[in-house]
Amino acid sequence: MGQQTHPAHWPHTHADLAHLVLGLAHRLQLPESWRRHHDDRSVLTLFVVANTAISMVLISAIALLTHEPFVFPSLGPTAFLLFYAARNPVSSPYNTVIGHLVGVVAGYLSLLAMGLQNASADLTDVTWPRAGAAALSLSLTAGAMVLLNAPHPPAGATTLIISLGVLHTLPQMGIVMAGVVVLVLQAEFVNWAAGVEYPLWRPSTSRHDTPIRR
């Protein structure tokens, strides 16, 4: 391994992730010899890989049991943000839920504006109305996230999933939001287990000074 550095000297996202892993090691009472390597990049990588995999397995299991489209592309980047940069404001429950909700609403309004609310996706034949719906939905999503101070980049993918007709019915849009809530609940549990003061809703105003609870 290369030279180790203390989490305090890492970029903020790496430092947050290292504190999260250290908190979990403490909660699980792992040996001190393991904890001394909590800032090892390979351990942090394993943590992110494990949690994103668990989140997708969980969502996929719900999809299989309900036969509903709980698995959709924008959940992937959301899962990465929640477990790589949990204390970054864009990863807070508020930003995550409101960002995706904005994306869903903007996508549906764009479908209505272009008269496509009852049209399923045909991505091999993009029409002008479909292109217009995609452009309108993305611009509405970006503007609303700024207005509401709820930036969450994966929501841009969510609105395109709706406006391009991949998921276009109201029940499907409800399922999209249910999937997002499941991920947020997982993030809440993991951060609680690690003793990290992950916000219950709004982003912390002093995330870089937030201590690990013991």
SVG drawing of the C-alpha trace seen along z (x, -y; Angstrom):
<svg xmlns="http://www.w3.org/2000/svg" viewBox="-53 -30 57 42">
<polyline fill="none" stroke="black" stroke-width="0.4" points="0.0,0.0 1.1,-3.6 1.5,-6.1 -1.5,-6.5 -3.0,-9.9 -5.3,-10.9 -8.9,-11.6 -8.6,-15.2 -6.2,-15.9 -8.4,-14.2 -10.8,-16.1 -14.0,-16.6 -15.9,-13.7 -13.1,-11.3 -12.9,-12.5 -16.6,-12.2 -16.5,-8.6 -13.5,-7.7 -15.4,-9.0 -18.4,-6.9 -16.4,-3.7 -14.6,-4.4 -17.9,-4.9 -19.2,-1.6 -16.0,0.2 -16.5,-1.2 -20.2,-0.2 -19.4,3.3 -16.5,3.6 -14.0,4.6 -10.4,5.1 -8.2,2.1 -5.8,3.4 -8.5,3.2 -9.6,-0.3 -6.1,-1.6 -6.5,-1.2 -9.9,-2.9 -8.4,-5.6 -7.1,-3.0 -8.7,-3.7 -9.4,0.0 -11.5,0.2 -13.5,-2.9 -14.0,-1.5 -15.3,1.8 -17.7,-0.2 -19.1,-2.1 -19.3,1.1 -21.1,3.0 -23.7,0.4 -24.5,-0.5 -24.8,3.3 -27.1,3.8 -29.3,0.8 -29.7,2.3 -30.4,5.8 -33.0,4.3 -34.7,2.3 -34.6,5.3 -36.1,7.6 -39.0,5.1 -39.4,4.9 -39.5,8.7 -42.0,9.1 -44.3,6.4 -43.7,6.8 -43.4,3.0 -40.5,1.0 -38.7,0.0 -35.3,0.3 -34.6,-2.7 -31.3,-4.3 -31.2,-7.4 -31.2,-5.3 -27.6,-4.3 -26.0,-7.8 -28.2,-8.6 -27.0,-5.5 -23.4,-6.5 -23.9,-10.0 -25.7,-8.7 -22.8,-6.3 -19.8,-8.2 -20.7,-11.8 -23.4,-11.3 -22.8,-14.7 -22.6,-16.7 -25.8,-18.8 -26.7,-17.3 -27.0,-13.9 -29.3,-15.0 -32.8,-13.5 -34.3,-17.0 -32.2,-17.3 -32.6,-13.7 -36.4,-13.5 -37.2,-17.0 -34.8,-16.8 -36.4,-13.5 -39.9,-14.8 -39.1,-17.9 -37.8,-15.7 -41.0,-13.6 -43.4,-16.5 -41.4,-18.4 -41.3,-15.3 -45.0,-14.8 -45.9,-18.4 -43.7,-18.2 -45.6,-15.2 -48.8,-17.0 -47.5,-20.1 -46.5,-18.0 -49.6,-15.7 -47.5,-12.6 -49.0,-11.6 -50.4,-8.4 -47.5,-7.6 -45.0,-4.8 -41.4,-5.1 -39.9,-4.5 -36.4,-5.6 -35.5,-4.5 -37.8,-7.1 -37.4,-10.4 -40.0,-12.9 -40.0,-16.7 -42.7,-16.6 -40.6,-14.0 -37.4,-16.0 -39.4,-19.1 -40.6,-17.2 -37.1,-16.2 -35.7,-19.7 -38.6,-21.3 -38.4,-18.7 -34.7,-19.1 -34.8,-22.9 -37.8,-22.9 -36.0,-20.4 -32.8,-22.5 -34.6,-25.7 -36.8,-24.3 -34.0,-22.7 -32.1,-26.0 -35.3,-27.8 -36.0,-25.3 -32.3,-25.1 -32.5,-21.3 -29.8,-20.4 -29.5,-16.7 -27.9,-15.8 -29.4,-12.4 -32.8,-14.0 -31.9,-15.2 -31.9,-11.5 -35.3,-11.0 -37.0,-13.7 -35.7,-12.3 -36.9,-8.9 -40.4,-10.4 -40.3,-12.8 -38.9,-10.2 -41.8,-7.9 -39.8,-5.1 -42.1,-5.5 -45.1,-7.7 -48.1,-6.7 -48.9,-8.3 -48.6,-4.9 -45.2,-4.4 -44.2,-7.9 -45.3,-7.0 -43.1,-3.9 -40.1,-6.1 -40.5,-8.2 -41.0,-5.0 -37.7,-3.7 -36.0,-7.0 -37.5,-6.9 -36.2,-3.3 -32.6,-4.5 -32.9,-7.5 -34.1,-5.2 -31.1,-2.9 -28.7,-5.9 -30.4,-7.1 -29.9,-3.6 -26.2,-3.2 -25.3,-6.7 -27.1,-6.2 -25.3,-2.9 -22.0,-4.7 -22.8,-7.5 -22.6,-10.1 -25.1,-12.9 -26.7,-12.6 -29.6,-15.0 -33.1,-13.7 -34.3,-16.1 -32.5,-19.4 -28.7,-19.5 -26.5,-20.3 -25.2,-23.9 -21.8,-22.8 -21.3,-19.3 -17.5,-19.5 -17.5,-20.2 -20.0,-17.5 -18.6,-15.1 -18.8,-11.3 -21.0,-10.2 -19.6,-7.6"/>
</svg>
